[in-house]
């Protein structure tokens, strides 16, 4: 190729009806660790401005520090644990069909949600936040989100082998049906026509946890979401999470969340965070205590 030749890169086609919408562009100052899991109805991408800590899901826990980027997921309970005197985070919350598709295509999930050493992205976020105002915030927040995702995209994605593709389909089926009372290895075996032991090994390899632990985690997360949305009757919550026995549900919940359902309800009602928020609804700054 001669130096004077034009270079044309073709952009892969996509479904233009798919949308992605940013809701908040926030600078959050967290004075102390949250002691209780909570959930948000949106995807959230964070960039660490100052300090260090951990993002803790019921079955997973990951460390982060200055310059790292990490994610949380819709209606999936988590908490942030502070490991330094101060912790400051920028974050953007977002929703839409395209959001889920993008994160899936980039292999961003519970088992791959922290991306270290992105100091240049932090500088970009800081500069963008500094020039944000009510009239341009929608454009800037979406631009920051999409640019961040483009930086995190793998340059040379590895082709998936057949077993990995099967595992992903199995995990998707679990994710869609985890509240089904019949969900089990036998249930999956009947759908995919593979031996239960083979399915169990695929799940463990794909998720680094057993089928039982993953199912319990999803159901515990769902229980947290129900409690956060006002459900209080143990029998009703256990039924909606896929359990016929409220006592057994309580044992499973306590194992996953490290507290009983009643303790979670009490702490959730007491819990509060301090947030400095720049919102897209026209209110430039919101303080919550």
Residue, then its C-alpha position, 0 to 999 in steps of 0.5 A: x500500500x502506498x502512503x498516499x492511498x486512502x484507507x477505508x474501514x467498513x463499519x459492521x452493520x447493526x440494528x438501528x432500531x436498537x437504542x442505548x440511553x444514558x441516564x446519569x453522569x455522576x461524581x460519587x463520593x463514598x465516605x464508608x463501605x456499604x454494609x448491605x447489598x443494593x440493586x439498581x435498575x440500570x447498567x452502570x460503568x464506573x471509573x475510579x477517580x480516587x482510592x481503592x475498594x471492592x465491588x462485591x456480588x453475592x458470589x463474586x468479589x473484585x478489587x479496583x483502584x485508581x484508573x480502573x473501570x468496572x461495571x454493575x448490572x440491572x437488578x443485580x445486588x452488589x455493594x462497594x467496599x472502601x479500602x482507603x480513606x477516600x473513595x471517589x468514583x465517576x459513573x454513568x448509568x445506562x439502559x436500552x436493548x443496545x446496551x445489553x448487546x454491546x456488553x454481551x459482545x464485549x464479554x462484560x459480565x459478572x465474571x469479567x467486570x473490572x478492567x484495570x489500568x485505564x488512566x487515560x480513560x480517567x483523564x477523558x472522563x474528568x475533562x468531559x465531566x468538567x465541561x458538562x452542563x444541562x444542554x450538552x450532558x446527554x451527548x457528552x455522557x453517551x460519547x463517554x460511554x461509547x468511547x469507554x466501551x470501544x477502548x475496552x473492546x478486545x483487539x483480537x477476540x479469540x474464536x469460541x470453541x463449540x463447547x464454550x458456545x454450548x456453555x453460553x447457551x446453557x447459562x443464558x437458559x439458566x439466566x432466563x429460567x432461574x425462578x422456575x421451580x423445576x430448574x435443575x441439571x435434569x431440566x437443562x439436560x432435557x432441553x439440550x440433550x446432554x448428560x447432566x455431568x457434562x452440563x455441570x462441567x461446562x457450567x463450572x468451566x464457563x462461570x468458575x462456580x458450580x451450577x448449584x452456587x450460580x443458581x443460588x446466587x441468581x435466586x438470592x439476587x432476585x430475592x434482594x430485588x424483590x425486597x428492595x421493591x417492597x416485598x416482605x412476606x417470606x412465603x411469597x418471596x421464596x415462591x417467586x424465587x423458585x423455592x417451595x420451602x420458605x425455611x430452605x429459602x432462608x438458609x440459601x439466602x443467608x449462605x449467599x448474602x451472609x445475612x437472613x432475609x429479615x436482617x437484609x430487610x432491616x439493613x436495607x431500610x436503614x442504609x443510605x448513601x451520600x451522592x453528588x449527582x449530575x443528572x440528565x433530568x434538568x437538575x444539575x446537582x443532587x445531594x442525597x444523605 
